[in-house]
Amino acid sequence: MAVLSVIAVGGAVGAGARYEAGQLWPTDSSAFPWTTLGVNAVGCLIIGVFLVAVTEVWSARPLLRPFFGTGVLGGFTTFSTYCADIERLVAQERAGIGLAYLAMTVVAAMAAVTIGVAAARRALVGRRQ
């Protein structure tokens, strides 16, 4: 029950942060969904850094990974909105843009997590506790 509780609290925090990102950088329903792409890329970058920190550098408390990794970052990244954005673009007869968005998000997410892992390993090497 503790794990589910921290995931729920973390998810609320992450979803709130995602909502605020949408308020700061709103995207019109007919525009390319840059905010969603950016949120997902930033979230993946943070996931890469976080997982290196808690698995390779520091001994994490048992509830930290479910709270931050699954909850906060799972609530912040928004791959369900990504899918809804693609569906919306196709419905608006903008399938080419939808396909480009589909590919760009996958590439950006994979690049971001790879950069996060590499940067964390470089910055945190030798700091194991």
Backbone torsions as a table, in degrees:
resi	resn	phi	psi	omega
1	MET	NA	-33.9	179.6
2	ALA	-63.8	-40.7	-179.5
3	VAL	-63.2	-46.7	179.1
4	LEU	-62.6	-36.9	179.6
5	SER	-65.4	-45.0	-178.9
6	VAL	-70.6	-32.2	175.4
7	ILE	-64.4	-43.7	-179.8
8	ALA	-63.2	-45.1	179.5
9	VAL	-64.7	-45.9	178.0
10	GLY	-61.7	-40.9	178.1
11	GLY	-61.3	-39.1	177.6
12	ALA	-64.8	-40.8	178.0
13	VAL	-63.6	-47.8	-179.1
14	GLY	-64.0	-43.2	178.7
15	ALA	-64.4	-37.0	176.2
16	GLY	-63.6	-40.5	177.8
17	ALA	-65.9	-40.1	177.8
18	ARG	-64.0	-42.2	178.0
19	TYR	-59.0	-45.8	180.0
20	GLU	-63.1	-37.8	176.5
21	ALA	-60.7	-41.2	177.4
22	GLY	-65.3	-32.2	177.3
23	GLN	-73.7	-38.2	179.9
24	LEU	-71.3	-38.7	-178.3
25	TRP	-128.0	72.4	-177.7
26	PRO	-66.6	147.6	178.9
27	THR	-121.4	123.3	176.6
28	ASP	-63.0	146.8	-176.1
29	SER	-63.0	-17.9	178.7
30	SER	-97.8	-2.2	-176.8
31	ALA	-95.0	164.8	174.0
32	PHE	-64.6	134.1	-174.9
33	PRO	-79.2	67.3	-178.3
34	TRP	-62.9	-36.2	-177.9
35	THR	-64.1	-45.8	179.1
36	THR	-63.3	-42.6	177.4
37	LEU	-60.1	-45.6	-179.9
38	GLY	-64.4	-43.8	179.1
39	VAL	-60.9	-44.8	-179.2
40	ASN	-66.0	-38.9	178.5
41	ALA	-67.1	-45.1	178.2
42	VAL	-62.2	-43.3	178.2
43	GLY	-60.1	-41.1	179.0
44	CYS	-67.8	-37.2	175.7
45	LEU	-60.4	-46.8	-180.0
46	ILE	-65.4	-38.8	177.2
47	ILE	-59.3	-43.8	179.0
48	GLY	-60.5	-46.2	179.3
49	VAL	-64.5	-47.6	-176.5
50	PHE	-60.7	-47.0	-176.6
51	LEU	-66.9	-35.2	173.9
52	VAL	-64.2	-45.2	-178.1
53	ALA	-59.8	-44.6	-174.0
54	VAL	-88.8	-14.1	179.2
55	THR	-108.3	-24.9	-175.4
56	GLU	-117.0	-15.6	-173.5
57	VAL	-117.1	-58.1	-175.2
58	TRP	-112.0	155.7	171.5
59	SER	-83.8	112.7	-176.5
60	ALA	-86.1	148.5	172.9
61	ARG	-64.4	149.3	-173.6
62	PRO	-57.7	-30.6	-176.7
63	LEU	-96.1	-1.6	-178.2
64	LEU	-67.6	-47.0	-179.7
65	ARG	-61.6	-47.8	178.0
66	PRO	-63.9	-37.8	-180.0
67	PHE	-66.0	-56.7	-172.4
68	PHE	-85.3	-48.0	-177.0
69	GLY	-67.5	-54.9	-178.5
70	THR	-80.7	-45.9	-175.7
71	GLY	-75.0	-70.5	-174.6
72	VAL	-61.8	-54.4	-176.4
73	LEU	-72.4	-31.6	174.3
74	GLY	-67.0	-35.9	177.0
75	GLY	-76.5	-30.1	-179.5
76	PHE	-74.9	-50.7	177.9
77	THR	-68.9	151.2	-169.4
78	THR	-139.3	69.3	-178.6
79	PHE	-74.6	-17.7	172.8
80	SER	-71.3	-39.4	176.1
81	THR	-67.1	-35.7	175.3
82	TYR	-55.8	-47.9	179.0
83	CYS	-65.7	-41.3	178.4
84	ALA	-64.8	-36.6	177.5
85	ASP	-63.6	-42.7	178.7
86	ILE	-62.9	-46.1	178.8
87	GLU	-59.4	-42.8	178.9
88	ARG	-62.6	-44.5	179.8
89	LEU	-63.4	-40.5	177.7
90	VAL	-65.4	-43.0	179.1
91	ALA	-63.0	-28.6	178.2
92	GLN	-86.2	10.7	-179.3
93	GLU	61.5	39.2	177.3
94	ARG	-122.8	48.8	-175.5
95	ALA	-61.4	-34.7	178.4
96	GLY	-62.2	-43.6	177.7
97	ILE	-67.6	-39.5	177.0
98	GLY	-60.9	-41.5	178.8
99	LEU	-67.4	-40.7	177.2
100	ALA	-62.6	-42.4	178.3
101	TYR	-63.1	-42.7	178.4
102	LEU	-56.9	-49.9	-178.2
103	ALA	-69.2	-43.5	-178.5
104	MET	-61.4	-38.1	-179.4
105	THR	-66.8	-44.2	179.0
106	VAL	-62.3	-46.6	179.9
107	VAL	-63.5	-46.0	-179.6
108	ALA	-63.0	-42.2	-179.5
109	ALA	-64.5	-46.1	-179.7
110	MET	-66.1	-41.3	178.5
111	ALA	-64.9	-42.3	-177.8
112	ALA	-64.3	-45.4	-179.6
113	VAL	-66.8	-36.6	177.8
114	THR	-65.3	-43.4	177.4
115	ILE	-64.4	-41.9	178.6
116	GLY	-60.9	-44.5	178.6
117	VAL	-63.1	-49.4	-177.8
118	ALA	-62.8	-44.0	-179.8
119	ALA	-64.5	-42.2	179.9
120	ALA	-65.2	-42.4	178.8
121	ARG	-63.0	-40.7	-179.9
122	ARG	-67.6	-44.8	-176.0
123	ALA	-74.0	-31.6	-171.3
124	LEU	-105.3	1.2	-178.3
125	VAL	-59.2	137.1	179.5
126	GLY	81.4	2.1	-178.3
127	ARG	-108.1	22.8	-177.5
128	ARG	-65.4	139.7	178.9
129	GLN	-128.3	NA	NA
